[in-house]
Amino acid sequence: MRLGITLVLGLAATASLAPAPALADTYFVTVAGLGGEPDYEQSFRMVAGELDHVLQGAGHRVYTLSGESATRSRLTRTLREVAGLAGVDDDFVLTLIGHGSFDGFEYKLNLVGPDISAGELAALCNHIRSKRQLIVDTTSASGGSVAVLERRGRAVIAATKSGTERNATVFARYWADALQDPTADLDKNDAISALEAFRYAAAKTAAFYATQKRLATEHAVFEDAGRAMPVREASTEAGEGRLIANFTLVRLRPAAGEGTPDVKRASAPADAAKRALLARKERLEQRIDVLKYQRAALPPDEYKREITEALVELAKVQEALDR
Amino acid sequence: MSVGVLASVIVLGGVLATSVATAASPAAGASARASGAAAAGAPEADRAAIAPERCAALHKRGRRPEAHACYERLILQAGSAPRVVGTYWRAEGEWALGDYGAANRDFRDAVAGADAEPARPPAGAPSPRAVYRVRWGLLLHERFNDSEAVDLFNEARAREPKYAPAYLALARVSADGFDNRAIEWTRKALEIDPRLTAAHELLASLALEDSDPALAAREADAALAIAPDEALDALAVHASIELLADRPPDRWFERMGALNASYGEGYALAAHQLILAMRYTQGVAYYRKALATDPELWSARSDLGINLLRLGDEAGARAELVRCYDAGYRSPETVNTLRLIDTLSRFVTIREPGIILKLDEQEAPLLRPYFLEQLNRDIADYDRKYHMKLPGPVRVEVYPNHEDFAVRTLGVPGLGALGVTFGEVVAMDSPSGRKPGDFHWASTLRHEMSHVYILTATNHRVPRWFTEGLAVHEETQASPEWGDPMTPDIVAALRDHKLLPVADLDRGFVRPSYPGQVQVSYFEAGRVCDFIQSRWGVEKLNAMVHAYALRKTTREVIAQTLSLTPEAFDQQFQAWLYASVGTTVGNLPAWHAALAELARLAHAGRNDAVIGKGDAVIRLYPDYVYDDNAYELLADAYLARENRPKAIEVLRRYEHAGGRSPQLLEKLAGLEQDAGDSAAAAATLERINLIDPAFDQAEHRKLGDLWLAQKNYAGAIREYQAVLAFHPLDQASARLDLARAYLAAGERNAAEDSVLAALEAAPDYRPAQKLLLELEGKKP
């Protein structure tokens, strides 16, 4: 049973909390900034609303600020509140929607009233204890925020490759779609990771410009390796994409006794044999991940032999679990 | 040489000046009457000095060192001449010595000076205002700036309407662009000055381009009668006539060589004619002769490079073009072709027996199977039909960027064609090079492959109309849905009785006289071949191929194979053609109005009215399958009324009429599948592959599923591989589909590789895990 509590933070600000779980939570803070024009205002608010709906449906701890509530003070208060609640093992996701600006030195998110800079956002997020953090900046000029926002353990996804891509973006709407579309689940594990959502949204964004026969004015990037060098694709050699690949955003189906490690911990059956199988499965998945990241370093034959062995074994374990 | 001698040469005046066709630069190619006229425009005292035409005459006779010294002296003496004349002389000297920038500046100053001076030339002499403009324009033409050159020629014409070299200069620019006005301008020049040797020579060359060797010979003779020791191009035209007729050209080249041992232009002219006759290897040999005679003939070297590329010799082409570039000869054709060679280096090369397929590396995974399948089919069909094997592999290059293809063909962008054949090399647009549905690539490929066979079978001795006609004919032999349905422009041309007599049909390709005539000529040539096959049988077409190989003319071939005069043939052909298309031709005005009305009704949502009138509009012009066609409007109306069977019926008629909109065909496939007709749905989706395989990733998956269900495993494998060529985000599903198709086809190892690849992308993908275990369980 899920007990939803909505904290009214403003006209369109909601936060719903699942019952305090024994295990790790994910805190989502979504901000839809100032639109400036009715069309943008509506569009930003709609995307924020969709995200709020999906994330709440997934049982996360969700804070959404849009419209009049999207002020710097409200955002500051919300992030401080999350800082007080989130533990080290809880994940934290901040999503920025709207217009951003970059003057060559400083990125700012346009809000009702005073704007907030990337430096201020970074400082607020630094107070949140979560070891794994993700900032999804979908605004124009968001590429200009990456260097300030990123740090070890905190991935940043930006809709634009630099602060000079200043046109309004469409990345946000596809990011919201990614969290609802099963086809975004590329590894077929019934969960959408941040990397999968990134790939989905980036591909849809590119297709949008191609279909419209417009020059693409946004090129999404991410940075999760702590190198301050945003990239557009994961790289096993450089370790880029590792953090966001394992950063689950939503599950498409309720986990039934197995799945990713946190769910497994939450609902592992008492049956010892099954527990052993689940543990075996987890080890095999980890081994496969490691092998994939080591691919470039391994001789092709050796890689093929080992990955085949692990995949066959994993399939057998799954078969046993399904019996 | 004393000044007195020089003066006497100049006093020889008109004839010498007229006959020295090329002035400062061998490639300039204009009448040197201009120079004489310039001298005429100078004060009497200056006539004792050396003048440009003297230097040009030395150059024309191959006395290069003396010509060089002459031009140097010309520049030196310019300082002591009156300002405007001196500037003009300097410009001529600089041009000849290769200082084009300085020449351009001095020509500009000379023209400005001539415009400012009130002095009138002696009676009968042309105005320096016209002369300088033509000379300046010829410099610009030589240095690849035709637009400003034409402006200058027209200005010259405006200032001096009876100045023949201005018209000749316009003719040269038009001739280089295969513009029909070349003949018009040349005739105008001759009307003004019948003794303009260079105009006769140009007309001779143009006549030969138009496959009229008799006229070419007459004009060349006219030039030689005026200037027997100067008309080098006339000699080259005679040599070309012999070459094209497979007779030895030696005596003409020997005469040319005796007059000017370093006249490479003559060999280049012959090479140009051979290339136009599609005899590329021989053309390349003559470009080499041109360069052996004059290694600094950069235009010939550039043409050599371009034609080496046409023969598939990338390395040779690059070497020649780089030499041109490094020597400062940077014509658009040279630079564009060098860039193209760089692009080609990024193509992948697929070799199969008898085939070298070059595809853009991005497109290769998708296009490869479709192109190989069609190529193998075409080769098998033509081998059987013509009882022959190609002597070597055919090389097919497929360009995703249409302008690259245009450069490949002409050296410059802006070509309207879809494909072109150079012997055993075919270059064509990729489906992605055009708007989806704009063309049927498989039909285009079959067309070009027909050329490969016909050129080989006739040793390149075939008129353009016949090889094009056969190629168009072959398209619809492969499938009645292939080929290009009659466009409204063709219907209008038929209405206006614009078809050419069969004996003159080449003109419609080489030098069209109205916009769209090339397309009309393709249509006509194709229908001529259709007519011959339908009236006399396919063996007569083959007999014509053999007759052309024996160097017969069209008149002889028609008489020999069909026992008709060309005139009688034309009569019978047109009666046959108009019997089949006459109704559409007569309906054209009514169809325009009816289609507009139908579109209006459709736009207004009056579906019942569209359904009531749609069929009648289609009947007026059933071939019209292009934008906003009646089939689409009618099918949409039926769909709005939820009458799917009728919508399917209308869209199938569209499909059979040669409709090639991928969107409409995809819609039809969906309706057929929904109606439970999986076989028809698969066949419709296959048609899209022959039009635009890159149209839609989902279409390939759907077709893969249909083929798998219909046990066409090879087809399913090809389609699932096509899905992967799109680099889908969802690799796991795509690879699992492929694994299933492989397994169904009995290819267990490939199935295992594919399912492992699916699991590598998605280790927990249950359906893939199950298939993997199934495969593991079946291992011995």
Interface residues (C-beta under 8 A of the other chain):
Chain A: T183 A184 L186 D187 K188 N189 R199 Y200 A203 L284 E285 I288 K292 I307 T308 L311 V312 L314 A315 K316 Q318 E319
Chain B: L729 D730 Q731 A732 S733 L756 L759 E760 A761 A762 P763 D764 Y765 R766 A768 Q769 K770 L772 L773 E776
